[in-house]
Each structure stands twice: as structure tokens, then as C-alpha cells.
Amino acid sequence: MKKDSLNILPNDFYLRSNVLEVAKDLLGKVLCTTIDGQLCKGIIVEVEAYSGKNDKACHANNGKRTPRTEVMYQEGGRAYVYLCYGIHHLFNVVTNQGGSADAVLIRALEPLAGLDIMASRLNSNNKKLTNGPGILAKSMGITTQLTGITFDEKLLWIEHGNNVSQSQIIATTRIGVDYAEEDALLPWRFYVKDNSWVSKF
């Protein structure tokens, strides 16, 4: 299915230097995939920000470069997908200029289109198709094979949606980063207030 190229976020959106700003602005935007020619869409309702500089929760903290994190050092506006526990594919949006290694983890979506496709990919009776980073990636067909893909390509992109007001954004600590010591307490997880698709309140 042909995508609406006029509605795709411009690359400048991702190149801003403040990863927290980009993370909050991603709320309300629409994540889209056409894996195997099947269109799926969901409104982004929960995210987490990670900074390549002085953030112990970030895979690329303070210049740590590995084959896995190398994509984070590229220019923003591309996908970083990694395996968690060797099972779950987690989708991140790389942000900032090249060399910065900032990224935003997409934690939850509110489904818009392709719900039957999502359900078939999950192969379960779970009605919450996209209320967590692992399950949303599976539902949307996102795997590590998409790492490095830019959002102007045909398989994966993000569209303008509804702007979420600051009063509707809840800021809290990130999930599963206890190893990050004091950085685990940073309020860098953002979600849309009262949205039923958020992974954890």
C-alpha cells in the first residue's frame, strides 16, 4: 500500500540535539510499517529517552561502540532494533547529529490500522497488541533486520499525528534499567496520561 509521503515527519525532526524534547514530541505521532506489503499503523503513546552522553542506561554510554551500537552513532532518523534477552525485538528511533548516540525507545502504541495482521503475527488471544516494546515490535513486524533503515524508506516510517499537550504527558523513571545506578532515577520515560495502551502506569 502506498504511503502518504506528504504526511511523513521531516528528517529535521530527529536531528534536534535534545533527546528528551524529541521523545516527548514523538507522543501522538503515528508509527507505520509495510512488512510483507501489509500496512500497520499505531499512535505512539509511550517512549523512553536514552542519551549517548552521561547516561549509564544507554547502550552507547560515553562513547561505548560495539557492532550493535554502531547505528546509534549515525545521523538521526533511522531505526535501531536490538534483541532483549535474545527473544524480544525492541525498536528505537535514533536522534541527534551523527556521533551523538541518542535514541528513543518506543514502548507502546495505540493501534490504528492492520489489527488483524498484528493479531496473526502474535498468534495469541492477547487483545493488547501493542502495549509494550517487545509485543509492539512483533505486532508491527519489526525485527533487527530493520536496524539502520531510514524513515524515508518504504518499510518503516513515522507520520504526523495529533500533538499531545504538556499537561497530558506523564514523566517517570524508565523500566528495567536498575543497573544504571543513579541514572535509573532519571524521569526519562514519557507516556500519554490515561491512555489504556501504556505498558505500565
C-alpha positions as CSV (number, residue, x, y, z in Angstrom):
1,M,0.0,0.0,0.0
2,K,1.3,3.4,-0.9
3,K,2.2,5.7,2.0
4,D,1.3,9.4,2.3
5,S,4.7,10.9,1.7
6,L,3.4,14.4,2.5
7,N,2.5,13.3,6.0
8,I,5.9,11.8,6.9
9,L,7.9,13.6,9.6
10,P,10.8,15.5,8.1
11,N,14.3,14.3,9.0
12,D,15.0,17.6,10.8
13,F,12.5,16.4,13.5
14,Y,15.0,13.7,14.5
15,L,18.2,15.8,14.2
16,R,17.5,18.0,17.2
17,S,20.0,17.9,20.0
18,N,17.6,17.4,22.9
19,V,16.6,13.8,23.0
20,L,14.1,14.5,25.8
21,E,12.3,17.0,23.5
22,V,12.2,14.6,20.6
23,A,10.9,11.8,22.9
24,K,8.0,13.9,24.1
25,D,7.3,15.1,20.6
26,L,7.0,11.6,19.4
27,L,4.0,11.0,21.5
28,G,0.9,11.3,19.3
29,K,2.9,10.6,16.1
30,V,2.0,7.5,14.0
31,L,4.4,4.6,13.5
32,C,3.8,2.8,10.2
33,T,5.1,-0.4,8.7
34,T,4.5,-2.2,5.4
35,I,6.3,-5.5,6.2
36,D,5.5,-8.1,3.5
37,G,3.2,-5.5,1.9
38,Q,0.9,-5.3,4.9
39,L,0.2,-1.9,6.3
40,C,0.1,-1.5,10.1
41,K,-0.2,1.8,12.0
42,G,-0.2,2.8,15.6
43,I,-0.2,6.0,17.6
44,I,2.9,6.3,19.8
45,V,1.7,6.6,23.4
46,E,4.8,5.7,25.5
47,V,8.5,6.3,25.0
48,E,11.8,6.3,26.8
49,A,14.8,8.6,26.1
50,Y,18.4,7.5,26.2
51,S,21.5,9.7,25.8
52,G,24.9,8.7,24.5
53,K,26.5,11.1,26.9
54,N,26.4,10.6,30.7
55,D,23.5,8.1,30.8
56,K,24.5,4.7,32.2
57,A,21.3,3.2,31.0
58,C,22.2,3.9,27.4
59,H,23.9,1.1,25.4
60,A,26.4,3.6,23.9
61,N,27.1,5.5,27.2
62,N,30.1,7.8,26.9
63,G,31.5,6.6,23.6
64,K,30.9,2.8,24.0
65,R,31.0,1.5,20.5
66,T,30.1,-2.1,19.6
67,P,28.7,-3.7,16.4
68,R,25.3,-3.4,18.0
69,T,25.5,0.2,19.0
70,E,27.3,1.5,15.9
71,V,24.0,2.5,14.3
72,M,23.3,4.9,17.2
73,Y,26.4,6.9,16.1
74,Q,24.9,7.6,12.7
75,E,22.7,10.6,11.9
76,G,19.2,10.6,13.4
77,G,16.2,9.5,11.5
78,R,16.9,5.8,11.4
79,A,15.9,2.6,13.3
80,Y,17.9,0.9,16.0
81,V,16.4,-2.5,16.7
82,Y,18.1,-4.9,19.2
83,L,17.3,-8.2,20.9
84,C,16.4,-8.2,24.6
85,Y,17.1,-11.5,26.4
86,G,17.7,-13.0,22.9
87,I,13.9,-13.0,22.3
88,H,12.2,-9.6,22.1
89,H,13.0,-7.2,19.3
90,L,12.9,-3.6,20.7
91,F,12.5,-0.6,18.3
92,N,14.3,2.7,18.9
93,V,14.4,5.9,17.0
94,V,18.0,7.3,16.6
95,T,18.1,11.0,17.1
96,N,20.6,14.0,17.1
97,Q,23.5,14.6,14.8
98,G,26.0,11.8,13.8
99,G,28.3,10.8,16.7
100,S,25.8,11.6,19.5
101,A,24.3,8.1,20.0
102,D,21.0,9.4,21.3
103,A,17.8,7.3,20.9
104,V,14.2,6.9,21.9
105,L,12.7,3.5,22.7
106,I,9.1,3.2,21.5
107,R,7.4,1.4,24.4
108,A,3.7,1.4,23.4
109,L,1.3,2.1,20.6
110,E,-2.4,2.6,20.3
111,P,-3.3,0.5,17.1
112,L,-4.9,2.4,14.2
113,A,-4.7,0.1,11.2
114,G,-3.9,-3.6,10.5
115,L,-5.1,-5.0,13.8
116,D,-5.9,-8.3,12.1
117,I,-2.4,-8.5,10.8
118,M,-1.0,-7.7,14.2
119,A,-3.1,-10.4,15.9
120,S,-1.9,-13.0,13.3
121,R,1.7,-12.1,14.0
122,L,1.2,-12.6,17.7
123,N,-0.6,-15.9,17.2
124,S,-2.4,-15.4,20.5
125,N,-5.6,-14.3,22.0
126,N,-3.9,-11.3,23.7
127,K,-6.1,-8.3,22.8
128,K,-3.4,-5.9,23.9
129,L,-1.4,-6.0,20.6
130,T,1.0,-3.2,21.2
131,N,1.2,-2.3,25.0
132,G,4.9,-3.0,25.4
133,P,8.1,-2.7,23.4
134,G,8.5,-6.3,22.6
135,I,4.9,-7.1,21.7
136,L,4.5,-3.9,19.6
137,A,7.6,-4.8,17.5
138,K,6.3,-8.3,16.9
139,S,2.8,-7.0,16.0
140,M,4.3,-4.4,13.6
141,G,6.7,-6.9,12.0
142,I,9.8,-5.0,13.3
143,T,12.9,-7.1,13.7
144,T,16.7,-6.5,13.9
145,Q,16.8,-6.8,10.1
146,L,15.5,-3.2,10.0
147,T,18.4,-1.8,12.1
148,G,19.8,1.1,10.2
149,I,16.9,1.7,7.9
150,T,16.0,5.4,7.5
151,F,12.4,6.6,8.0
152,D,12.1,7.8,4.4
153,E,12.2,4.2,3.1
154,K,9.1,2.1,2.3
155,L,9.1,-0.5,5.1
156,L,9.1,1.8,8.2
157,W,8.2,5.4,8.7
158,I,6.6,7.9,11.2
159,E,3.8,10.2,10.3
160,H,2.4,13.4,11.8
161,G,-0.4,12.7,14.2
162,N,-2.0,14.7,17.0
163,N,0.1,17.0,19.1
164,V,0.0,15.9,22.8
165,S,-0.1,18.8,25.2
166,Q,2.4,19.0,28.1
167,S,-0.5,18.6,30.6
168,Q,-1.2,15.2,29.0
169,I,2.4,13.9,29.3
170,I,3.4,11.9,32.4
171,A,7.1,11.8,33.1
172,T,8.5,9.0,35.2
173,T,11.5,6.6,35.6
174,R,12.5,4.2,32.9
175,I,11.7,0.5,33.2
176,G,14.3,-2.3,33.6
177,V,17.3,-0.1,34.0
178,D,18.2,-0.7,37.7
179,Y,21.8,-1.4,36.6
180,A,22.2,2.3,35.7
181,E,22.7,3.3,39.3
182,E,21.7,7.0,39.8
183,D,20.7,7.3,36.2
184,A,17.9,4.7,36.7
185,L,16.1,7.5,38.6
186,L,16.0,9.9,35.7
187,P,12.4,10.8,34.7
188,W,13.0,10.0,31.1
189,R,10.0,7.8,30.4
190,F,7.1,9.7,29.0
191,Y,3.5,8.5,28.3
192,V,0.1,9.8,27.4
193,K,-2.0,10.3,30.5
194,D,-4.9,7.8,31.0
195,N,-4.1,6.0,27.7
196,S,-5.1,2.4,28.1
197,W,-2.4,1.1,25.8
198,V,0.5,2.3,28.0
199,S,2.6,-0.7,29.2
200,K,2.8,0.2,32.9
201,F,1.3,3.1,34.9
